[in-house]
Amino acid sequence: MYRRFLSFLAGVMAFLSVPSMQAQEASIFSPKNEYAFEEVIKVEYSFNAKADSASQPNFEDFMRISGPNRSNSTTYTNGKIESSIRLSYALRAKEGGKCTLPSLTFWLDGKAYPSKKLKIKIEEGQLTQDELFQMNQRRIFQSTQTPLGSKRIVLHPDDGFIELYSELGWNFLRALTAEEFESLSDLN
């Protein structure tokens, strides 16, 4: 009886360890098709299996601000194990016009799974190359001086808000409540 139970348990474990038999597919995603010249471009590559490795895309028309940021996911549903991987990047265009976000290739068991390329449009910038360079230098300097996750309170005459510092700079977190604004205004 004990041996039967062990062989049954071994069979169940073997069944559960087999990955799902879905077709592997690589994809590319960007939340927008058009960006302002000064705007940060977010792009995400995903693969619906646990990849062995991934190639680095050639972002020759872009400046890489951050990335690759890697996210792995494994789910177990109705006896199936499904894995996926996401690589995300934050970029800035070097020039305006039509640009192509390059393909990225995921590798699994020696086989290549390339994503498609994605065409986007970059509006012509109002900044000169020198102004863009100075803006990037300020952002780099600030990122070395400000720890990620820092918060700051910004007060205006009629309202205020809280910002959170991330890889992309200061980002709006939430507005101050009336009570918070009133108590902070009294400090001035």
C-alpha positions in Angstrom: 0.0 0.0 0.0 2.8 2.4 0.9 4.6 1.7 -2.3 1.5 2.3 -4.3 1.1 5.7 -2.6 4.7 6.6 -3.3 4.4 5.7 -7.0 1.1 7.6 -7.2 2.8 10.6 -5.6 5.8 10.4 -7.9 3.5 10.3 -10.9 1.6 13.4 -9.7 4.9 15.2 -9.1 6.2 14.3 -12.6 2.9 15.5 -14.1 3.1 18.9 -12.3 6.7 19.5 -13.3 5.9 19.4 -17.0 5.6 22.9 -18.4 2.4 23.8 -20.3 2.5 22.9 -24.0 1.5 26.4 -25.3 3.3 27.9 -28.2 6.1 30.2 -27.2 5.8 33.7 -28.5 7.8 36.9 -28.0 6.1 40.3 -28.2 6.8 44.0 -27.9 4.6 46.7 -26.3 4.7 50.5 -25.8 1.7 52.3 -24.3 1.7 55.0 -27.0 2.4 55.3 -30.7 3.3 58.9 -30.6 5.7 60.7 -28.1 6.9 64.2 -27.6 10.6 64.6 -28.2 11.4 65.3 -24.5 9.1 62.5 -23.3 10.3 59.2 -21.8 9.4 56.2 -24.1 8.5 53.0 -22.3 8.9 49.7 -24.1 8.3 46.2 -22.8 9.3 42.9 -24.4 7.6 39.8 -23.1 7.9 36.0 -23.7 5.3 33.5 -22.6 7.8 30.9 -21.3 10.8 30.8 -19.1 13.6 31.9 -21.4 17.2 30.7 -21.1 18.5 34.1 -22.1 17.6 37.2 -24.2 19.6 39.4 -26.6 20.1 43.1 -25.9 18.2 45.2 -28.4 20.2 47.8 -30.4 18.7 51.1 -29.3 20.9 53.2 -31.8 18.2 55.9 -32.3 17.5 56.2 -28.6 19.2 57.0 -25.3 18.7 54.4 -22.7 17.5 55.9 -19.4 16.9 52.6 -17.6 16.7 48.9 -18.3 16.6 46.2 -18.7 14.2 45.8 -15.8 13.3 42.1 -15.5 10.1 40.6 -14.2 9.4 36.8 -14.1 6.0 35.3 -13.5 5.0 31.6 -12.8 1.4 30.6 -12.4 -0.2 27.2 -11.7 -3.8 27.0 -12.9 -5.9 23.8 -13.4 -2.8 21.6 -13.4 -0.8 23.7 -15.8 2.3 25.6 -15.0 2.8 28.8 -17.1 5.8 31.0 -17.0 6.6 34.3 -18.6 9.3 36.9 -18.6 9.2 40.7 -19.2 12.1 43.1 -19.9 11.2 46.8 -19.8 13.2 49.8 -20.8 12.9 53.6 -20.5 14.3 55.5 -23.5 14.5 58.9 -25.0 14.6 59.6 -28.7 17.8 61.2 -30.2 15.8 62.8 -33.0 12.2 63.5 -34.0 10.4 61.7 -36.8 9.4 58.1 -37.4 11.5 55.6 -35.4 11.5 51.9 -35.0 11.8 50.2 -31.6 14.1 47.2 -32.4 13.4 43.5 -32.0 14.6 41.5 -29.0 15.3 37.8 -29.3 14.5 35.4 -26.4 16.3 32.0 -26.4 14.8 28.7 -25.1 16.5 25.3 -25.5 18.8 26.7 -28.2 15.9 28.0 -30.3 15.4 31.8 -31.1 12.1 33.6 -30.5 12.4 37.1 -31.9 9.8 39.8 -31.2 8.5 42.0 -33.9 9.7 45.6 -34.3 7.4 48.5 -33.4 7.1 51.8 -35.3 6.5 54.9 -33.3 6.4 58.6 -34.1 8.5 61.2 -32.2 7.3 64.9 -32.5 10.0 67.3 -33.4 11.6 68.7 -30.3 11.6 72.3 -29.1 14.9 71.8 -27.3 18.3 72.2 -28.9 20.8 69.3 -28.6 22.6 71.4 -26.0 19.5 72.0 -23.9 18.6 68.3 -24.1 22.2 67.4 -23.0 21.9 69.8 -20.1 18.5 68.4 -19.1 20.0 64.9 -19.1 23.0 66.0 -17.1 20.7 67.5 -14.4 18.7 64.3 -14.3 21.9 62.2 -13.9 23.3 64.5 -11.2 20.0 64.5 -9.3 19.8 60.7 -9.5 23.2 60.4 -7.9 22.2 62.8 -5.1 18.6 61.6 -4.4 18.0 58.0 -3.2 15.3 56.1 -5.0 12.0 56.1 -3.1 12.6 59.6 -1.6 9.4 61.6 -1.1 9.0 65.4 -1.2 6.1 67.7 -0.5 5.4 70.5 -3.0 3.3 73.5 -1.8 1.6 76.0 -4.0 -0.5 79.0 -2.7 -3.8 77.0 -3.1 -2.8 73.3 -2.9 0.0 70.8 -2.6 1.1 67.3 -3.5 3.6 64.6 -2.7 6.1 63.3 -5.2 8.1 60.1 -5.2 11.6 59.8 -6.7 12.2 56.9 -9.2 14.6 56.0 -12.0 12.6 58.4 -14.2 12.8 61.4 -11.8 10.2 63.0 -9.6 6.7 61.5 -10.1 3.3 62.7 -8.7 2.2 60.4 -5.9 -0.9 62.0 -4.5 -2.5 65.4 -3.7 -2.4 66.6 -0.1 -5.7 66.5 1.8 -7.1 69.8 3.0 -6.1 69.1 6.6 -2.5 68.3 5.5 -2.2 71.4 3.3 -3.6 73.6 6.1 -1.2 72.2 8.8 1.8 72.5 6.4 0.8 76.0 5.3 0.9 77.1 9.0 4.6 76.1 9.1 5.5 78.9 6.6 
